[in-house]
Amino acid sequence: PGTETCLRVGGRVRVEAVANNFADDGVWGNRERNDINFRARGYVYLDSRTNTEFGLLRTYTSMYMTQDSDNLEGSRADGDLAAAGGESFFLEAAYIQWGGLTVGRTTSFFQIFTGQAFMGVVTRDWSDVTTNLFAYTAAFGNGFSATVALEDATFRQTPRVAYAGQNWPDIVANIRVDQGWGSAQVMGALHNVRPANASKAGNLGWAIGGGVIINLPMLSPDSNIAFQAQYADGALSYMGNAAGIPDYNNIDGSGTSDTNTGLSLSGGIYHQATSTIGLALDGSWADYDVSQSDPGEEQIPNGSRWAIDGSVQWEPVSGFAMGVDMGYANRDFDNFDGPEDEIKAGIRFQRTF
């Protein structure tokens, strides 16, 4: 009141449960892990907008608080929900937009398609990262735009290798079109591979990708289908990397940091079957090529992984949805002793206001 700023306050409450891997070679029945995990999460959204002589000035903040089932001490199950435990607070987004400028914490500008399923109980291979960034978007009219961004590289560093401190950010760029038929984007990224071991030479990682989302008005106004391809060399987070393959060869005593590569192909379809029922199916296939396997205990294998996830959701009243989700994933890696199949199922209730 008394200002030229409009503030919208919103929120969401999400309650869900996931049955963890109950494949034949999965973890179901393992007494050191939960077979079923519950989650309650509350979101707060703050969206402010002010008209200025230089254009719209907007700030957006999204944060949530989570209470998960407690895990047994020392255990860590597979998957986001299964791996969680206890209470947590997370800043999902906090950014400023002014004209074509975007600064703060938001989703990476490398991304276009990040899934169709209501929950996504198994991890599929595509880039889906929230990061800190500075970006500028130039709009060319008729739905065409181009963005260049400096993004926090620490959110893209893969596990199982030791990175030195960040000395320059990732450089991300895209060219995009959004029109009545849907959206399409081509994108690229550069990532500094800087090992913590000073005896190892650094390297330049990179990634490219392209994706398209096509509206299907012949089915229903909200239906669409998506396709995407992402390739990465030394920057595997940009193709998803659900297998956790390291960005570079980290063999002790080696002076090289040869990069590993990965390719992911993904897609999905969403169909608004009725005014209240939505059907979704998506999946991915990823192939990993490791430059050199460690002959020691931490051998890193070559291999591939594919995953599929489907859901049915019902929205009896606007903003209130409930749904069930089931997913299957398979990984085929050389000399891999862990579970090869992963089957999960979940149920979610969600109110957004």
ChimeraX attribute file (.defattr): number of C-alpha atoms within 10 A of each C-alpha:
attribute: neighborCount
match mode: 1-to-1
recipient: residues
	/A:1	6
	/A:2	4
	/A:3	6
	/A:4	10
	/A:5	13
	/A:6	12
	/A:7	15
	/A:8	11
	/A:9	11
	/A:10	13
	/A:11	15
	/A:12	16
	/A:13	17
	/A:14	18
	/A:15	18
	/A:16	20
	/A:17	21
	/A:18	22
	/A:19	20
	/A:20	27
	/A:21	28
	/A:22	16
	/A:23	16
	/A:24	12
	/A:25	13
	/A:26	18
	/A:27	20
	/A:28	17
	/A:29	12
	/A:30	9
	/A:31	10
	/A:32	14
	/A:33	22
	/A:34	22
	/A:35	17
	/A:36	17
	/A:37	21
	/A:38	21
	/A:39	20
	/A:40	17
	/A:41	18
	/A:42	18
	/A:43	18
	/A:44	17
	/A:45	18
	/A:46	15
	/A:47	15
	/A:48	15
	/A:49	18
	/A:50	15
	/A:51	13
	/A:52	11
	/A:53	6
	/A:54	8
	/A:55	12
	/A:56	13
	/A:57	17
	/A:58	19
	/A:59	18
	/A:60	19
	/A:61	19
	/A:62	19
	/A:63	16
	/A:64	18
	/A:65	15
	/A:66	18
	/A:67	17
	/A:68	21
	/A:69	19
	/A:70	16
	/A:71	18
	/A:72	13
	/A:73	9
	/A:74	7
	/A:75	12
	/A:76	15
	/A:77	18
	/A:78	16
	/A:79	15
	/A:80	10
	/A:81	21
	/A:82	26
	/A:83	17
	/A:84	21
	/A:85	20
	/A:86	11
	/A:87	14
	/A:88	12
	/A:89	12
	/A:90	11
	/A:91	15
	/A:92	17
	/A:93	18
	/A:94	18
	/A:95	17
	/A:96	19
	/A:97	18
	/A:98	18
	/A:99	16
	/A:100	13
	/A:101	15
	/A:102	20
	/A:103	19
	/A:104	19
	/A:105	22
	/A:106	23
	/A:107	18
	/A:108	22
	/A:109	24
	/A:110	29
	/A:111	24
	/A:112	26
	/A:113	23
	/A:114	19
	/A:115	24
	/A:116	23
	/A:117	27
	/A:118	25
	/A:119	23
	/A:120	22
	/A:121	30
	/A:122	27
	/A:123	22
	/A:124	30
	/A:125	28
	/A:126	31
	/A:127	24
	/A:128	19
	/A:129	17
	/A:130	19
	/A:131	19
	/A:132	21
	/A:133	23
	/A:134	17
	/A:135	21
	/A:136	18
	/A:137	18
	/A:138	14
	/A:139	15
	/A:140	10
	/A:141	8
	/A:142	9
	/A:143	12
	/A:144	16
	/A:145	16
	/A:146	17
	/A:147	20
	/A:148	20
	/A:149	23
	/A:150	21
	/A:151	29
	/A:152	21
	/A:153	22
	/A:154	15
	/A:155	13
	/A:156	19
	/A:157	22
	/A:158	19
	/A:159	11
	/A:160	14
	/A:161	16
	/A:162	15
	/A:163	18
	/A:164	14
	/A:165	11
	/A:166	14
	/A:167	8
	/A:168	12
	/A:169	17
	/A:170	22
	/A:171	20
	/A:172	23
	/A:173	23
	/A:174	22
	/A:175	19
	/A:176	20
	/A:177	18
	/A:178	15
	/A:179	12
	/A:180	8
	/A:181	12
	/A:182	15
	/A:183	19
	/A:184	21
	/A:185	22
	/A:186	21
	/A:187	22
	/A:188	22
	/A:189	23
	/A:190	21
	/A:191	26
	/A:192	21
	/A:193	24
	/A:194	22
	/A:195	21
	/A:196	15
	/A:197	17
	/A:198	10
	/A:199	13
	/A:200	19
	/A:201	15
	/A:202	20
	/A:203	17
	/A:204	15
	/A:205	23
	/A:206	23
	/A:207	24
	/A:208	21
	/A:209	24
	/A:210	21
	/A:211	21
	/A:212	21
	/A:213	21
	/A:214	17
	/A:215	21
	/A:216	18
	/A:217	12
	/A:218	8
	/A:219	12
	/A:220	15
	/A:221	12
	/A:222	14
	/A:223	19
	/A:224	22
	/A:225	19
	/A:226	23
	/A:227	20
	/A:228	23
	/A:229	21
	/A:230	27
	/A:231	23
	/A:232	28
	/A:233	24
	/A:234	27
	/A:235	31
	/A:236	33
	/A:237	25
	/A:238	30
	/A:239	29
	/A:240	25
	/A:241	26
	/A:242	20
	/A:243	17
	/A:244	13
	/A:245	23
	/A:246	23
	/A:247	30
	/A:248	30
	/A:249	23
	/A:250	25
	/A:251	18
	/A:252	12
	/A:253	9
	/A:254	13
	/A:255	15
	/A:256	17
	/A:257	24
	/A:258	23
	/A:259	25
	/A:260	22
	/A:261	24
	/A:262	27
	/A:263	25
	/A:264	27
	/A:265	20
	/A:266	25
	/A:267	23
	/A:268	23
	/A:269	22
	/A:270	24
	/A:271	21
	/A:272	18
	/A:273	15
	/A:274	11
	/A:275	12
	/A:276	13
	/A:277	16
	/A:278	21
	/A:279	20
	/A:280	23
	/A:281	23
	/A:282	24
	/A:283	27
	/A:284	24
	/A:285	21
	/A:286	26
	/A:287	22
	/A:288	21
	/A:289	16
	/A:290	20
	/A:291	17
	/A:292	18
	/A:293	14
	/A:294	15
	/A:295	9
	/A:296	9
	/A:297	6
	/A:298	11
	/A:299	14
	/A:300	23
	/A:301	19
	/A:302	20
	/A:303	19
	/A:304	19
	/A:305	22
	/A:306	22
	/A:307	23
	/A:308	24
	/A:309	28
	/A:310	25
	/A:311	24
	/A:312	20
	/A:313	22
	/A:314	17
	/A:315	18
	/A:316	12
	/A:317	9
	/A:318	10
	/A:319	11
	/A:320	16
	/A:321	20
	/A:322	19
	/A:323	21
	/A:324	21
	/A:325	23
	/A:326	23
	/A:327	25
	/A:328	21
	/A:329	22
	/A:330	16
	/A:331	21
	/A:332	16
	/A:333	18
	/A:334	12
	/A:335	11
	/A:336	14
	/A:337	7
	/A:338	10
	/A:339	15
	/A:340	16
	/A:341	19
	/A:342	21
	/A:343	24
	/A:344	22
	/A:345	23
	/A:346	22
	/A:347	21
	/A:348	20
	/A:349	18
	/A:350	17
	/A:351	17
	/A:352	14
	/A:353	12
